[in-house]
């Protein structure tokens, strides 16, 4: 599921808010589905970041938050990948 501009803008706003929050909130959006790009399709964290969230320091959480808008934006461009020298493409997303 490609990220749309509204989702990316929301992630940017929430990432900025997370820089001042105590405790730092989880970016979970209750989508909880890993995409082929290696990120959750809702919050754009890796499985390791999701699994370890509760044990991370606020500093680490803030650093993760800062990466999420860019990940969402680049997930759009990674949604179509070249699979061979013939130029055939495959759409990632839900099977």
Secondary structure, DSSP 8 states (H G I E B T S, - for coil): ----HHHHHHHHHHHHHHTT-SS------S---B-TTSSBTTT---HHHHHHGGGS-HHHHHHHHHHHHHHHHHHHHHSEEE-STT--EEE-S--
